Structure formats: structure tokens, C-alpha cells
């Protein structure tokens, strides 16, 4: 249709129903690569390791940042249910999320032509690959997974 306006920034799928949980031990500069896909969503960042270390999050993201001091304060004696190993602190992010869906990824996942696995927690947990399409165009794995649920 000639002259029709196309919305180049459509409302993200499940915008008000999905949190992104990221366990981390490092600054989150890698989020810049994911900005086109993650910026519309609320991030729950759970810092593993030394809680006195300051974690830097790029400007423009809507996020909550928790560390082990928060986990101990909020969970009290039950904090021991969150393991101190293997990014298990992400489980705390699941606990504090108020959303229907949770997308989670590690802080070392980069947008590239190499595949890697990430887990999406929604009604079920499913594994899928993130990659570029054959033409080299980046694929919005978050949106694709939401559409197939």
C-alpha cells in the first residue's frame, strides 16, 4: 500500500510480562550488543561474588541489581538454598521477578555468528541457538522464542 506508515519500533512482544535475569561477576558492557533486543524489557541483574565490587550497567536499561548482601537480607536463613557456584544466583532473580515469563542468559553471551545456548524459562524450559541468518543479519532470538511458545 503506497504511502502507508510502517512502525519501525513496534511494541516488544510480552513487554509487560517478561523479565530478563542475568547473573554476573563482571561489568555488563556486553549489553550494548543486545540493546536493540533487551532495552525495552526489565532486567534483573544478580551479582555473584564479592558484593563490595561495583557492577556497571550501561545507561538506558530498566533494571534492578542485587548482590549477596541483598540475597542474605531478603531470604535470611533460607539464603543457603541459593548455591554459591555456577551462576546459581540467577535463581534469586527468578524469586524476585513478578512477571509471567523469565528469559535468562549469562554475562558472557555475545551477539556473533557463533552459536551458543541460552535457556528461556517460560511455561517450559527450552534450549535454542542464537546466530545470524545466512545473509549475516542478526536474529532476535528473544522475539523468535516468544513467538514459538
SULLINHU-V148190 format. One record per pair of residues at least 4 apart in sequence whose C-alpha atoms are under 6 Angstrom apart, sorted by the first residue. I is the first residue (numbers start at 0). J is the second residue. D is the distance in Angstrom with one decimal. If there is no record, write none. Layout:
# SULLINHU-V148190
i=<I	I>
j=<J	J>
d=<D	D>
This chain:
# SULLINHU-V148190
i=<13	14	16	16	17	17	17	18	18	18	19	19	19	19	20	20	20	20	20	21	21	21	21	22	22	22	22	22	23	23	23	24	24	26	26	27	30	33	34	38	41	41	42	43	43	43	44	45	45	45	46	46	50	50	65	69	70	71	71	74	82	100	101	101	102	102	103	104	112	112	114	114	114	115	116	116	118	119	119	120	129	131	131	131	131	132>
j=<17	40	98	99	98	100	101	41	42	101	42	101	102	103	42	43	44	92	103	44	103	104	105	44	45	46	86	89	46	47	106	46	47	54	55	56	34	37	38	60	61	62	62	62	63	92	64	64	65	66	65	66	66	67	69	73	74	75	78	78	87	121	120	121	119	120	119	117	130	131	128	129	130	128	127	128	126	124	125	124	140	135	136	137	138	136>
d=<5.9	5.9	5.1	5.3	5.5	4.6	5.5	5.2	5.8	5.0	4.7	5.8	4.7	5.5	5.9	4.7	5.8	5.8	4.7	4.9	5.9	5.6	5.7	5.8	4.7	5.9	5.9	5.1	4.9	5.7	5.6	5.8	5.3	5.0	4.9	5.2	5.9	5.8	5.0	5.5	5.1	5.5	4.4	5.7	5.0	6.0	4.8	5.9	4.8	5.7	6.0	4.6	5.5	5.9	5.8	5.9	5.8	5.1	5.4	4.9	5.5	4.8	5.2	5.9	4.7	5.6	5.9	5.7	5.2	5.3	5.7	5.5	5.4	5.7	6.0	5.4	5.2	5.6	5.9	4.8	5.8	5.2	5.3	4.5	5.4	5.5>
